[in-house]
Amino acid sequence: MSNSWVTASLSGSLLLVSCSAPAQPRPATRPTIRPDSTVQVAAGPQYDRGALHRFFWGTHYRPLWGLPVTAPVFNLRTAVPGGLTPIREGGSFQTKNLRLVDRNGVQYVLRSVDKDATKALPEGLQDGPIGRLMKDQTSVIHPYGAYIAAPLAQAAGLYHTNPRLVYVADDPALGEYRQSFANALYLFEERPEGDQRTVTSFGNSAAVESSRKVFTNLVASTRFRVDARQYLRSRLFDMWLGDWSRREDQWRWASFPAASGRTVYRAIPRDRDHAFFKFDDGLLTHIIGWVKTNYQSFHEEIRLADVEGLNQAARPMDKSLLAYLSREDFRQVADSLRQALPDAAIDRALRVWPAEVQQMSATEFSRKLRRRREQLPAVADKFYQLLARDVELPGTDEAERFVVEPAGPGLVRVQLFRLTPEGAVLVQQRQFSHRETRSIKLFGLGGNDGFELRGQPDARIEIGVYDGAGQDVVEATPAPTKRPPSRLTIYDSGDGNTLRTGKLRLEKYQPRAEEFDGAGWLLRHRLF
């Protein structure tokens, strides 16, 4: 089935089916504030649709969007000691955010429960059939899914935000933001940024950083590193929740000082809007899922064939941050995570939902989460296999030395050393097997790097050496006097490198921007 056929079919179906959706949202009725400062309100009654529309475009979570739930009324003056002041409107192309600050400069955020992805469309399409359909598909998101991710993450031993479900009334304290933000449900949470020494769920870190800053540091110097096992634990947790939208901007990083002036980063996931995604229960959405393989729905079973699509958005991060972990690391982390999520922890997390949501969803989610938990070891192993197949190992913009050598039949060892005035310091190493890995690419990036090629690596693994910026030294010991059987190729950009490689395969090449230096490498992560 070609993409063009699917596009044409969906366009035609859109014209036939979208007429079942109302042209304009139903006018919202403002709920009555009760004596206990709560309201009963539905997050999205406008997503109710008739049988024909649901057949083509899915039932999704429409019953939950239309369910009135009890929520406390949010008061900016009393939410935290000294009150909160709105300072900035923001958010992604679908979530509406309002940033708030307290009297001590600590920032918080109100994140809309309802979403609107039509902002990604040209203005002329936003109010037409395509825009209405995109808005309708907000119903694939569980309106209260992010609300239970926090207690589940706490049980898993992971960092997390602490969202609270609140209703923002027509509050004069909203100031200039009153018209845009009044009379709706929001998640209120801390903003993971800056000094968070008072927040346990952020690791009490004195400096929480953005992905842009962290990845800039990672490619600048080996003195910065990410706690790879902790990041892996977070990624397996994502898969358990069915959260497929884990691109770079969905993370913040708690920084901690380490020995010898180094810095370690640990992951803080944020924005759980796509956890528990339900997309494939309509005829046309099911077909779209064949093409958009990252649109994975939350079922009892995590199909191993779907693991690659489930992790598509985070693949550049995963390839960079998990490159030196072994299969045993993956097994240990998966087993540890599975054991940290007993039935009691799952049931306890589900009880944070409003009582109305518990009654509708708790039994289903308890069953699915327990079943998916038991699959974590198999999912982790599949995840490892996908990442181990083609490996990319970058250096930094400082001087490093890569050492490549045989480690036995079918095995290759790669070591990365940081070069200092006192000598070479081992930073990372890993042993690769031809049974798991078909190619390894080494990228020097910036700095005057060294590549030491000891002996002849097994020919069943293809190896490429890419020099990048700087004047590098590539040396084979011993240098072969005739073309060896190995599939090792040196890619020389011709910028003054020293090559003592004998008869090893040598190719001239023009480096692409994303493999030349640290700034270019950030292009792989959509951060430059």
Helices and strands as residue ranges (DSSP letters): H 3-17, G 18-20, E 38-41, G 45-47, H 51-57, H 62-65, E 69-72, E 85-90, E 95-101, E 107-115, G 117-120, G 123-125, H 129-136, G 137-140, H 145-156, E 164-168, G 172-177, H 178-181, E 184-190, G 200-202, E 207-210, H 211-218, E 224-226, H 228-241, G 248-250, E 251-257, G 259-261, E 263-269, H 283-291, G 304-306, H 307-310, H 315-321, H 327-339, H 343-350, H 355-374, H 376-389, E 390-394, E 400-406, E 411-420, E 423-433, E 439-443, E 450-454, E 462-466, E 473-477, E 488-492, E 498-500, E 505-508, G 513-515, H 518-521, G 522-525
